[in-house]
Amino acid sequence: MARTKLNERQLDALRRICHGETPITSDDSGLAATVYALRNRGLVTTPRADGRWSAAPTEAGLQHLAHTDATHAPHPSASAPSTVAEAAELISRLQQAGDTLHIANPTPDERARWRRALHAARADHLVPDGHHLQHTGRDKGDLVITLRPGPPPRRSTPPDETVPVPDDLPPDHLHPAAATAHIPACPECQPRARRILHALCHAVEAKNYTVSNPESGSAASLVITIGDSSFPLAFHEGAYEVPDPSGAKYAWQRVTGHTTRPSHQLDLSLEHTYAHRGRRSHWGDRQRWRLEGKLPALLREIAHRAQIEYERRQAQQRKEEETRQRWLTAMQQARTALAEDHRLKTLRTQVQAWQEAAAIRAYCDALEDHQNTDPAAAEGVTAWTTWARAYADRIDPVLQNPRLPDPPTITPEDLRPYLRGWSPYEPKRQ
């Protein structure tokens, strides 16, 4: 059968699916069309789990890539002359641009050419001594290439960290959580999957974490708990499509139907959550490694997520405590302001009463000073001023020896006008 020729972008994607350390998933939206094109050619499959797909190579895809690489492999001694020239030009442009080169949203072919130039610059030792190259935007977005001083950064993964998985283990020796875990895999893969979970359970407990089975109805196989954070972990087995001749009635009829078969490639994934968006969540069998060798990386990711969630909870608690303290301060200030207004109101009332009493007495003096020759009228004036003076004495606060008024009975609604947007019931803004 003639092999379908792939463009550069499709070849790069196929290489990454077959040999890359970072899998291509539905999160890589910029590569979705390329993956679908490879799937239509029968070179990859896209098994789904938890609403997301991950690209996996088929046997045809592996053979196609091996044939392509063998046919177009460069001479082992050095890069192709044109690539070397592009690499030299890249270093020159970087030095002229101040060690940073920004290429705005290049086309797929341009992006692949820049990546080849980067590889050639490193392989042919064109990078200036004491410097290294870094770049972002490998598959999408702007491509930014930087020439940095110093040696290239080393990976911090401890090389001696391992999670030993037994080659054989009787069912009655399995960890209880591994023995009862729900594993959606073919019968041939079940023993290996349970041994992996068995090793994972013991490694988790060795770190003083907790491992348990999920609640009924969950698609997870295990739940790993660190402090207040729980991480459901799900097992999956890949599958690939093959032609299904059962739908053809005649030997000469074209086979158009397809059926799926288990790939025997196991995959462990953390539950997808926006709290850890962009972080790696899938580990599985690939062409160059097996899932067993990726268990330490999985545990490191879980520990990292637990630390992130712990720090977020601490920050949230600090924020809530700061909000509560501001609310308590606002409530105290509101009570003080209300009490002050109560005193001012009382004072104004007393001053008004005192002024009124003084005015009444002055009025009485004016009545008494008025010359009235009519004895009956004079008697009436005297009776009136006597009553008026008695009333003035009753309302005059000075004669009552006033003191600081008692604080009023305060309800939450009384405080609302003084809180400047705070709720009088809880530490929240309204």
C-alpha positions as CSV (number, residue, x, y, z in Angstrom):
1,M,0.0,0.0,0.0
2,A,1.4,3.4,-0.9
3,R,2.3,5.6,2.1
4,T,0.4,8.9,2.4
5,K,2.8,11.9,2.3
6,L,2.6,14.1,5.4
7,N,3.4,17.8,5.6
8,E,6.0,19.1,8.0
9,R,3.5,20.0,10.7
10,Q,1.9,16.6,10.6
11,L,5.3,14.9,10.8
12,D,6.3,17.0,13.8
13,A,3.0,16.1,15.5
14,L,3.4,12.4,14.7
15,R,7.0,12.5,16.1
16,R,5.7,14.1,19.3
17,I,2.9,11.5,19.6
18,C,5.3,8.6,19.1
19,H,8.4,9.8,20.9
20,G,7.6,13.0,22.7
21,E,7.7,13.2,26.5
22,T,4.7,15.6,26.6
23,P,1.5,14.0,25.0
24,I,-0.8,15.8,22.7
25,T,-4.3,16.2,24.2
26,S,-7.5,18.1,23.5
27,D,-5.9,20.9,25.6
28,D,-3.6,21.6,22.6
29,S,-6.3,23.2,20.5
30,G,-3.8,24.5,17.9
31,L,-2.9,20.9,17.0
32,A,-6.4,19.4,17.0
33,A,-6.9,19.7,13.2
34,T,-3.5,18.1,12.6
35,V,-4.2,15.2,15.0
36,Y,-7.6,14.6,13.3
37,A,-5.9,14.5,9.9
38,L,-3.4,11.8,11.2
39,R,-6.3,9.9,12.7
40,N,-8.2,9.9,9.4
41,R,-5.1,8.3,7.8
42,G,-5.1,5.6,10.5
43,L,-1.7,6.8,12.0
44,V,-3.0,7.8,15.4
45,T,-6.0,7.2,17.7
46,T,-7.7,9.6,20.1
47,P,-9.1,7.6,23.0
48,R,-11.2,9.8,25.3
49,A,-11.4,9.9,29.1
50,D,-13.2,12.4,31.3
51,G,-14.3,14.4,28.3
52,R,-10.7,14.8,27.0
53,W,-8.8,12.9,24.3
54,S,-5.1,12.0,24.2
55,A,-3.4,11.1,20.9
56,A,-1.7,7.7,20.7
57,P,0.2,6.1,17.8
58,T,-1.1,3.1,15.9
59,E,1.2,0.4,14.6
60,A,0.8,2.0,11.1
61,G,1.8,5.4,12.6
62,L,5.0,4.0,14.1
63,Q,5.9,2.2,10.9
64,H,5.2,5.3,8.8
65,L,7.4,7.5,11.0
66,A,10.2,4.9,11.0
67,H,10.1,4.7,7.2
68,T,10.0,8.5,6.8
69,D,12.9,9.1,9.2
70,A,15.0,6.3,7.6
71,T,14.3,7.7,4.1
72,H,15.1,11.4,5.0
73,A,17.6,10.9,7.8
74,P,20.5,13.5,7.5
75,H,24.1,12.5,7.5
76,P,25.1,11.6,11.0
77,S,28.2,13.8,11.1
78,A,26.4,17.2,10.9
79,S,23.2,19.0,10.1
80,A,22.3,19.7,6.5
81,P,24.2,22.7,5.0
82,S,21.0,24.9,4.6
83,T,20.0,24.2,8.2
84,V,23.5,25.1,9.5
85,A,23.4,28.3,7.5
86,E,20.0,29.1,9.1
87,A,21.4,28.3,12.5
88,A,24.3,30.6,12.0
89,E,21.9,33.3,10.8
90,L,19.8,32.8,13.9
91,I,22.7,33.3,16.3
92,S,23.7,36.4,14.4
93,R,20.2,37.9,14.5
94,L,20.0,37.1,18.2
95,Q,23.2,39.0,18.9
96,Q,22.1,42.0,16.8
97,A,18.6,42.0,18.5
98,G,20.0,42.1,22.0
99,D,19.8,38.4,22.6
100,T,16.0,38.1,22.2
101,L,14.2,37.4,18.9
102,H,10.4,37.8,18.7
103,I,8.6,36.2,15.8
104,A,4.9,37.1,15.8
105,N,2.6,34.1,15.2
106,P,4.7,32.3,12.5
107,T,3.1,29.9,10.1
108,P,3.5,26.1,10.8
109,D,6.2,25.8,8.2
110,E,8.1,28.9,9.5
111,R,7.8,27.6,13.1
112,A,9.2,24.2,12.0
113,R,12.1,25.9,10.2
114,W,13.0,27.9,13.3
115,R,12.9,24.8,15.4
116,R,15.3,23.1,13.0
117,A,17.6,26.0,13.2
118,L,17.5,25.9,17.0
119,H,18.4,22.2,16.9
120,A,21.2,22.7,14.5
121,A,22.7,25.6,16.5
122,R,22.9,23.3,19.5
123,A,24.0,20.2,17.6
124,D,26.8,22.0,15.7
125,H,28.0,24.0,18.7
126,L,27.2,27.3,17.2
127,V,25.9,28.8,20.5
128,P,28.5,31.2,21.9
129,D,30.6,29.8,24.8
130,G,29.0,30.4,28.2
131,H,25.5,30.8,26.8
132,H,22.4,28.6,26.0
133,L,19.3,28.9,23.9
134,Q,15.7,29.0,25.2
135,H,12.4,29.4,23.3
136,T,8.7,29.6,24.0
137,G,5.8,29.1,21.5
138,R,6.9,25.7,20.2
139,D,3.4,24.9,18.7
140,K,1.3,28.0,18.9
141,G,1.4,31.7,19.6
142,D,4.4,34.0,19.2
143,L,7.8,32.3,19.0
144,V,10.3,34.0,21.3
145,I,14.0,32.8,21.1
146,T,16.4,34.0,23.8
147,L,20.2,33.7,24.1
148,R,20.9,33.5,27.8
149,P,24.2,33.5,29.7
150,G,25.2,30.4,31.7
151,P,24.7,26.7,31.2
152,P,21.3,25.4,30.2
153,P,19.1,24.7,33.2
154,R,19.1,21.2,34.6
155,R,16.1,19.2,35.4
156,S,15.5,19.0,39.2
157,T,14.1,15.5,39.1
158,P,16.0,13.2,41.5
159,P,17.5,10.5,39.4
160,D,17.4,7.9,42.1
161,E,13.7,8.2,43.0
162,T,11.8,5.1,41.9
163,V,8.5,3.4,42.8
164,P,9.3,-0.3,42.5
165,V,6.5,-2.3,40.8
166,P,6.6,-6.1,41.4
167,D,6.8,-8.3,38.3
168,D,4.3,-10.7,39.8
169,L,2.1,-10.6,42.8
170,P,-0.6,-13.0,44.1
171,P,-4.1,-11.3,44.4
172,D,-4.2,-11.9,48.1
173,H,-1.0,-9.9,48.6
174,L,-2.3,-6.8,46.8
175,H,-2.9,-3.6,48.8
176,P,-6.6,-3.5,49.7
177,A,-7.2,-0.3,47.8
178,A,-5.5,-1.7,44.7
179,A,-7.3,-5.0,45.0
180,T,-10.8,-3.4,45.0
181,A,-10.0,-0.5,42.6
182,H,-12.2,0.0,39.5
183,I,-9.8,-0.4,36.5
184,P,-11.4,0.0,33.0
185,A,-8.9,-2.2,31.2
186,C,-8.9,-5.4,29.3
187,P,-8.4,-8.7,31.2
188,E,-4.8,-9.0,29.9
189,C,-3.9,-5.7,31.5
190,Q,-5.8,-6.0,34.8
191,P,-2.9,-7.8,36.7
192,R,-0.3,-5.3,35.6
193,A,-2.6,-2.4,36.4
194,R,-3.3,-3.7,39.9
195,R,0.4,-4.2,40.5
196,I,1.0,-0.6,39.5
197,L,-1.7,0.6,41.9
198,H,-0.3,-1.7,44.6
199,A,3.2,0.0,44.3
200,L,1.6,3.4,44.1
201,C,-0.4,2.8,47.3
202,H,2.7,1.8,49.3
203,A,4.7,4.7,47.9
204,V,1.9,7.1,48.9
205,E,1.7,5.7,52.5
206,A,5.5,5.8,52.8
207,K,5.1,9.6,52.4
208,N,2.5,9.7,55.1
209,Y,-0.3,10.4,52.6
210,T,-3.6,8.6,52.6
211,V,-4.9,6.4,49.8
212,S,-8.5,5.2,49.5
213,N,-11.1,4.0,47.0
214,P,-13.5,6.6,45.6
215,E,-17.1,6.8,46.4
216,S,-19.5,4.7,44.3
217,G,-20.3,6.2,40.9
218,S,-16.9,7.8,40.5
219,A,-14.8,7.0,37.5
220,A,-11.6,7.2,39.5
221,S,-9.6,4.2,40.6
222,L,-7.9,5.7,43.7
223,V,-8.1,8.9,45.7
224,I,-4.8,10.2,47.2
225,T,-5.3,12.6,50.1
226,I,-2.6,15.0,51.3
227,G,-3.8,17.2,54.2
228,D,-7.1,18.8,53.2
229,S,-6.5,18.1,49.4
230,S,-7.8,15.0,47.7
231,F,-6.8,13.9,44.2
232,P,-8.8,11.3,42.3
233,L,-6.6,9.2,40.0
234,A,-8.1,7.3,37.1
235,F,-6.8,4.4,35.1
236,H,-7.4,4.1,31.3
237,E,-6.4,1.8,28.5
238,G,-6.0,3.2,25.0
239,A,-7.7,1.8,22.0
240,Y,-7.2,1.9,18.2
241,E,-9.5,1.5,15.2
242,V,-9.3,-1.3,12.7
243,P,-11.4,-2.2,9.7
244,D,-14.5,-4.2,10.6
245,P,-15.3,-6.7,7.7
246,S,-18.4,-8.0,9.5
247,G,-20.5,-5.3,7.8
248,A,-19.6,-6.4,4.3
249,K,-22.0,-9.0,2.8
250,Y,-19.8,-9.9,-0.2
251,A,-16.1,-10.6,-0.6
252,W,-15.7,-7.9,-3.2
253,Q,-17.5,-5.3,-1.2
254,R,-15.5,-2.4,0.2
255,V,-15.0,-2.4,4.0
256,T,-16.1,0.9,5.4
257,G,-16.9,0.0,9.0
258,H,-14.4,0.2,11.9
259,T,-14.2,-1.4,15.3
260,T,-11.9,-0.6,18.3
261,R,-9.4,-2.9,20.0
262,P,-7.5,-2.4,23.2
263,S,-4.0,-1.1,22.7
264,H,-2.7,-2.6,26.0
265,Q,-1.3,0.9,26.7
266,L,-2.1,2.0,30.2
267,D,-2.6,5.5,31.3
268,L,-3.0,7.2,34.7
269,S,-4.5,10.7,34.9
270,L,-5.4,13.2,37.6
271,E,-8.8,14.7,37.5
272,H,-9.0,17.7,35.2
273,T,-9.5,20.9,37.2
274,Y,-9.2,24.6,36.4
275,A,-7.4,25.1,39.7
276,H,-4.3,23.4,38.1
277,R,-4.9,24.4,34.4
278,G,-1.9,24.0,32.2
279,R,-0.1,21.4,34.4
280,R,0.6,17.9,33.3
281,S,-2.2,15.5,34.3
282,H,-1.6,12.3,32.2
283,W,1.1,9.7,32.5
284,G,1.2,6.5,30.4
285,D,3.0,4.0,28.2
286,R,4.9,5.5,25.3
287,Q,7.3,4.2,22.7
288,R,10.3,5.1,24.9
289,W,9.0,4.3,28.4
290,R,6.4,2.5,30.4
291,L,4.0,3.8,32.9
292,E,5.9,2.2,35.8
293,G,8.8,4.6,35.2
294,K,6.5,7.7,35.4
295,L,5.1,7.0,38.9
296,P,7.6,9.2,40.7
297,A,6.7,12.1,38.4
298,L,3.0,11.5,39.1
299,L,3.7,11.6,42.9
300,R,5.7,14.8,42.5
301,E,2.9,16.4,40.6
302,I,0.4,15.4,43.3
303,A,2.6,16.8,46.1
304,H,3.1,20.0,44.1
305,R,-0.6,20.4,43.6
306,A,-1.2,19.8,47.3
307,Q,1.3,22.5,48.2
308,I,-0.3,24.9,45.8
309,E,-3.8,24.2,47.3
310,Y,-2.4,24.5,50.8
311,E,-0.9,27.9,50.0
312,R,-4.1,29.0,48.4
313,R,-6.1,28.0,51.4
314,Q,-3.6,29.8,53.7
315,A,-3.9,32.9,51.5
316,Q,-7.7,32.7,51.5
317,Q,-7.7,32.3,55.3
318,R,-5.5,35.3,55.7
319,K,-7.7,37.3,53.3
320,E,-10.8,36.3,55.2
321,E,-9.2,37.1,58.6
322,E,-8.1,40.5,57.2
323,T,-11.6,41.1,56.0
324,R,-13.0,40.1,59.4
325,Q,-10.7,42.4,61.2
326,R,-11.7,45.3,58.9
327,W,-15.3,44.5,59.5
328,L,-14.8,44.4,63.3
329,T,-13.0,47.7,63.1
330,A,-15.8,49.2,61.0
331,M,-18.4,47.8,63.5
332,Q,-16.6,49.4,66.5
333,Q,-16.3,52.7,64.6
334,A,-19.9,52.5,63.8
335,R,-20.9,52.0,67.5
336,T,-18.6,54.9,68.5
337,A,-20.1,57.2,65.8
338,L,-23.7,56.2,66.8
339,A,-23.0,56.8,70.5
340,E,-21.4,60.2,69.6
341,D,-24.5,61.1,67.6
342,H,-26.7,60.1,70.5
343,R,-24.8,62.4,72.9
344,L,-24.9,65.3,70.4
345,K,-28.6,64.8,70.0
346,T,-29.1,64.8,73.7
347,L,-26.9,67.9,74.1
348,R,-28.8,69.8,71.4
349,T,-32.0,68.9,73.1
350,Q,-30.8,70.2,76.5
351,V,-29.4,73.4,74.9
352,Q,-32.7,74.0,73.2
353,A,-34.6,73.4,76.5
354,W,-32.2,75.7,78.4
355,Q,-32.6,78.4,75.8
356,E,-36.3,78.1,76.0
357,A,-36.3,78.3,79.8
358,A,-34.2,81.4,79.7
359,A,-36.5,83.0,77.1
360,I,-39.5,82.2,79.2
361,R,-38.0,83.8,82.3
362,A,-37.0,86.9,80.3
363,Y,-40.6,87.0,79.0
364,C,-41.9,86.8,82.6
365,D,-39.6,89.6,83.7
366,A,-40.9,91.7,80.8
367,L,-44.5,91.0,81.8
368,E,-43.9,91.9,85.4
369,D,-42.1,95.1,84.5
370,H,-45.0,96.2,82.4
371,Q,-47.0,98.9,84.2
372,N,-50.5,97.6,84.6
373,T,-52.9,99.9,86.6
374,D,-55.8,97.4,86.5
375,P,-55.7,95.3,89.7
376,A,-57.5,92.4,88.1
377,A,-55.2,92.4,85.1
378,A,-52.1,92.6,87.4
379,E,-53.4,89.6,89.3
380,G,-53.9,87.6,86.1
381,V,-50.3,88.5,85.0
382,T,-48.9,87.3,88.3
383,A,-50.7,84.0,88.0
384,W,-49.5,83.5,84.4
385,T,-45.9,84.3,85.2
386,T,-45.9,82.1,88.2
387,W,-47.0,79.1,86.1
388,A,-44.6,80.1,83.3
389,R,-41.6,80.3,85.7
390,A,-42.5,76.9,87.2
391,Y,-42.6,75.4,83.7
392,A,-39.2,77.0,82.9
393,D,-37.8,75.3,86.0
394,R,-39.2,72.0,84.9
395,I,-37.6,72.1,81.4
396,D,-34.3,73.7,82.4
397,P,-31.6,71.0,82.3
398,V,-29.2,73.1,84.4
399,L,-31.4,72.6,87.4
400,Q,-31.5,68.9,86.8
401,N,-27.7,68.5,87.1
402,P,-27.3,66.6,83.7
403,R,-24.5,64.0,83.2
404,L,-23.2,62.0,80.4
405,P,-26.1,60.2,78.8
406,D,-26.4,56.4,79.0
407,P,-25.5,54.6,75.7
408,P,-28.6,53.7,73.6
409,T,-29.8,50.2,72.8
410,I,-28.2,49.4,69.5
411,T,-29.6,47.0,66.8
412,P,-27.7,45.9,63.7
413,E,-29.9,48.0,61.5
414,D,-29.1,51.1,63.7
415,L,-25.4,50.6,62.6
416,R,-26.1,50.3,58.9
417,P,-25.8,54.1,58.1
418,Y,-22.4,54.2,59.7
419,L,-20.8,51.1,58.1
420,R,-20.0,52.5,54.7
421,G,-21.1,49.5,52.7
422,W,-20.4,46.8,55.2
423,S,-23.1,44.4,56.3
424,P,-24.1,44.8,60.0
425,Y,-24.5,41.1,60.3
426,E,-21.4,39.5,58.8
427,P,-18.0,40.5,57.4
428,K,-19.2,41.2,53.8
429,R,-19.6,44.1,51.6
430,Q,-23.1,44.9,50.3
